[in-house]
Amino acid sequence: MIESSLSKLEQLVSDLVQQKQELLETNEQLSAELALAKDENESLQLTLMEQEEKQGATAARIQALVERASPVNA
């Protein structure tokens, strides 16, 4: 009986060690994916800022053209 219990305990410990290893590998993979997602997010934010600057400059140019094209109220 003790031998059977010891054998079951060894199997449980072995299963837990294997599960821990799998979880560590999954955690490592998820950490790498998170790092990539953060880099992509930062890149997208920079691109968005650049586009907003260009849109602002374009809007200013359009406004200047509209003002030039509008009749002068004198």
Residue frames as a rotation matrix with the C-alpha (Angstrom) as fourth column:
MET 1
0.562 0.827 0.000 0.00
0.827 -0.562 0.000 0.00
0.000 0.000 -1.000 0.00
ILE 2
0.467 -0.485 -0.739 2.78
0.094 -0.804 0.588 2.44
-0.879 -0.344 -0.330 0.89
GLU 3
-0.599 -0.721 0.349 4.58
0.381 0.127 0.916 1.48
-0.705 0.681 0.199 -2.32
SER 4
-0.129 0.666 0.734 1.42
0.983 -0.009 0.182 2.22
0.128 0.746 -0.654 -4.33
SER 5
0.809 0.433 -0.398 0.94
0.520 -0.843 0.139 5.56
-0.275 -0.319 -0.907 -2.60
LEU 6
0.059 -0.888 -0.456 4.59
0.077 -0.451 0.889 6.45
-0.995 -0.087 0.042 -3.16
SER 7
-0.625 -0.247 0.740 4.29
0.695 0.255 0.672 5.54
-0.355 0.935 0.012 -6.82
LYS 8
0.360 0.838 0.410 1.19
0.915 -0.402 0.018 7.72
0.180 0.369 -0.912 -7.20
LEU 9
0.728 -0.147 -0.670 2.95
0.255 -0.849 0.463 10.57
-0.637 -0.508 -0.580 -5.42
GLU 10
-0.388 -0.921 0.035 5.95
0.283 -0.083 0.955 10.26
-0.877 0.381 0.293 -7.73
GLN 11
-0.390 0.324 0.862 3.64
0.919 0.091 0.382 10.38
0.046 0.942 -0.333 -10.74
LEU 12
0.709 0.697 -0.107 1.85
0.704 -0.705 0.079 13.44
-0.020 -0.132 -0.991 -9.38
VAL 13
0.357 -0.678 -0.643 5.14
0.105 -0.655 0.748 15.21
-0.928 -0.335 -0.162 -8.73
SER 14
-0.621 -0.591 0.514 6.32
0.527 0.171 0.833 14.30
-0.580 0.788 0.205 -12.22
ASP 15
0.041 0.745 0.666 3.08
0.978 -0.165 0.126 15.63
0.204 0.646 -0.736 -13.70
LEU 16
0.819 0.263 -0.509 3.40
0.440 -0.858 0.265 18.86
-0.368 -0.441 -0.819 -11.73
VAL 17
-0.107 -0.940 -0.324 7.00
0.161 -0.338 0.927 19.36
-0.981 0.048 0.187 -12.84
GLN 18
-0.619 -0.060 0.783 5.97
0.766 0.171 0.619 18.82
-0.171 0.983 -0.060 -16.46
GLN 19
0.451 0.860 0.240 3.02
0.876 -0.478 0.067 21.20
0.173 0.180 -0.968 -16.08
LYS 20
0.568 -0.327 -0.755 5.30
0.259 -0.800 0.541 23.81
-0.781 -0.503 -0.370 -14.52
GLN 21
-0.541 -0.829 0.141 7.71
0.353 -0.072 0.933 23.52
-0.763 0.555 0.331 -17.46
GLU 22
-0.321 0.516 0.794 4.85
0.931 0.016 0.365 23.91
0.175 0.857 -0.485 -19.93
LEU 23
0.735 0.619 -0.276 3.59
0.670 -0.725 0.159 26.96
-0.102 -0.302 -0.948 -18.06
LEU 24
0.152 -0.777 -0.611 7.06
0.199 -0.582 0.789 28.51
-0.968 -0.242 0.066 -18.03
GLU 25
-0.725 -0.405 0.557 7.35
0.580 0.077 0.811 27.98
-0.371 0.911 0.179 -21.79
THR 26
0.133 0.863 0.487 3.89
0.945 -0.258 0.199 29.45
0.297 0.434 -0.851 -22.35
ASN 27
0.711 0.091 -0.697 4.78
0.465 -0.805 0.369 32.41
-0.528 -0.587 -0.614 -20.14
GLU 28
-0.335 -0.915 -0.224 7.99
0.272 -0.321 0.907 32.99
-0.902 0.243 0.357 -22.09
GLN 29
-0.601 0.184 0.778 6.10
0.798 0.075 0.598 32.85
0.052 0.980 -0.192 -25.38
LEU 30
0.499 0.865 0.053 3.43
0.847 -0.500 0.182 35.24
0.184 -0.046 -0.982 -24.12
SER 31
0.402 -0.450 -0.798 6.09
0.348 -0.731 0.587 37.63
-0.847 -0.513 -0.137 -22.82
ALA 32
-0.704 -0.677 0.216 7.73
0.417 -0.147 0.897 37.67
-0.575 0.722 0.385 -26.24
GLU 33
-0.270 0.700 0.661 4.37
0.896 -0.069 0.439 38.29
0.353 0.711 -0.608 -27.93
LEU 34
0.672 0.496 -0.550 3.63
0.696 -0.677 0.240 41.09
-0.253 -0.545 -0.800 -25.47
ALA 35
-0.124 -0.810 -0.573 6.97
0.290 -0.582 0.760 42.73
-0.949 -0.072 0.307 -26.23
LEU 36
-0.798 -0.130 0.588 6.20
0.596 -0.031 0.802 42.59
-0.086 0.991 0.102 -29.95
ALA 37
0.187 0.955 0.231 2.72
0.925 -0.250 0.285 44.01
0.330 0.160 -0.930 -29.38
LYS 38
0.519 -0.063 -0.852 4.17
0.516 -0.771 0.372 46.86
-0.681 -0.633 -0.368 -27.31
ASP 39
-0.592 -0.793 -0.140 6.69
0.298 -0.377 0.877 47.65
-0.749 0.478 0.460 -30.06
GLU 40
-0.588 0.453 0.671 3.95
0.762 0.030 0.647 47.57
0.273 0.891 -0.363 -32.69
ASN 41
0.493 0.806 -0.329 1.73
0.870 -0.460 0.177 49.78
-0.008 -0.373 -0.928 -30.53
GLU 42
0.127 -0.538 -0.833 4.53
0.343 -0.764 0.546 52.32
-0.931 -0.355 0.088 -30.09
SER 43
-0.837 -0.458 0.299 5.18
0.396 -0.130 0.909 52.32
-0.378 0.879 0.290 -33.82
LEU 44
-0.203 0.857 0.473 1.49
0.895 -0.033 0.445 52.83
0.397 0.513 -0.761 -34.57
GLN 45
0.560 0.384 -0.734 1.29
0.709 -0.680 0.186 55.69
-0.428 -0.624 -0.654 -32.07
LEU 46
-0.352 -0.767 -0.537 4.26
0.218 -0.625 0.750 57.40
-0.910 0.147 0.387 -33.71
THR 47
-0.809 0.119 0.576 2.68
0.585 0.054 0.810 56.93
0.065 0.991 -0.113 -37.13
LEU 48
0.243 0.970 -0.020 -0.58
0.951 -0.234 0.202 58.39
0.192 -0.068 -0.979 -35.84
MET 49
0.328 -0.193 -0.925 1.23
0.460 -0.822 0.335 61.41
-0.825 -0.535 -0.181 -34.41
GLU 50
-0.758 -0.651 -0.038 2.97
0.240 -0.334 0.911 61.97
-0.606 0.682 0.410 -37.74
GLN 51
-0.517 0.648 0.558 -0.33
0.784 0.097 0.614 61.74
0.344 0.755 -0.558 -39.60
GLU 52
0.479 0.704 -0.524 -1.97
0.856 -0.508 0.099 64.17
-0.196 -0.496 -0.846 -37.18
GLU 53
-0.141 -0.621 -0.771 0.88
0.255 -0.775 0.578 66.64
-0.957 -0.115 0.268 -37.76
LYS 54
-0.920 -0.198 0.337 0.49
0.357 -0.070 0.932 66.32
-0.161 0.978 0.135 -41.53
GLN 55
-0.091 0.968 0.233 -3.28
0.936 0.003 0.352 66.75
0.340 0.250 -0.907 -41.26
GLY 56
0.410 0.187 -0.893 -2.78
0.654 -0.742 0.145 69.83
-0.635 -0.644 -0.427 -39.11
ALA 57
-0.570 -0.695 -0.437 -0.38
0.121 -0.597 0.793 71.31
-0.812 0.399 0.425 -41.62
THR 58
-0.792 0.343 0.504 -2.75
0.577 0.156 0.801 70.50
0.196 0.926 -0.322 -44.47
ALA 59
0.255 0.934 -0.250 -5.68
0.966 -0.237 0.099 72.05
0.034 -0.266 -0.963 -42.61
ALA 60
0.120 -0.292 -0.949 -3.65
0.369 -0.874 0.316 75.20
-0.921 -0.388 0.003 -42.00
ARG 61
-0.883 -0.469 0.007 -2.74
0.154 -0.276 0.949 75.42
-0.443 0.839 0.315 -45.69
ILE 62
-0.431 0.810 0.398 -6.37
0.827 0.179 0.532 74.91
0.360 0.559 -0.747 -46.72
GLN 63
0.407 0.575 -0.710 -7.50
0.825 -0.564 0.016 77.57
-0.391 -0.592 -0.704 -44.25
ALA 64
-0.325 -0.607 -0.725 -4.91
0.151 -0.790 0.594 79.99
-0.934 0.083 0.349 -45.65
LEU 65
-0.938 0.008 0.348 -6.10
0.348 0.030 0.937 79.28
-0.003 1.000 -0.031 -49.19
VAL 66
-0.014 1.000 0.017 -9.72
0.975 0.009 0.223 79.79
0.223 0.020 -0.975 -48.19
GLU 67
0.306 0.077 -0.949 -8.84
0.567 -0.815 0.117 83.09
-0.764 -0.574 -0.293 -46.56
ARG 68
-0.703 -0.621 -0.345 -6.95
0.055 -0.532 0.845 84.22
-0.709 0.575 0.408 -49.67
ALA 69
-0.827 0.412 0.382 -9.82
0.504 0.242 0.829 83.19
0.249 0.878 -0.408 -51.92
SER 70
0.081 0.901 -0.426 -12.48
0.975 -0.160 -0.154 84.88
-0.207 -0.403 -0.891 -49.82
PRO 71
0.222 0.032 0.974 -13.43
0.497 -0.864 -0.085 88.42
0.839 0.503 -0.208 -50.76
VAL 72
-0.748 -0.552 -0.370 -11.89
0.619 -0.377 -0.689 91.00
0.240 -0.744 0.624 -48.51
ASN 73
0.427 0.896 -0.119 -14.46
0.863 -0.365 0.349 92.84
0.269 -0.252 -0.930 -46.42
ALA 74
-0.678 -0.735 -0.009 -13.34
0.717 -0.659 -0.227 96.43
0.161 -0.160 0.974 -46.54
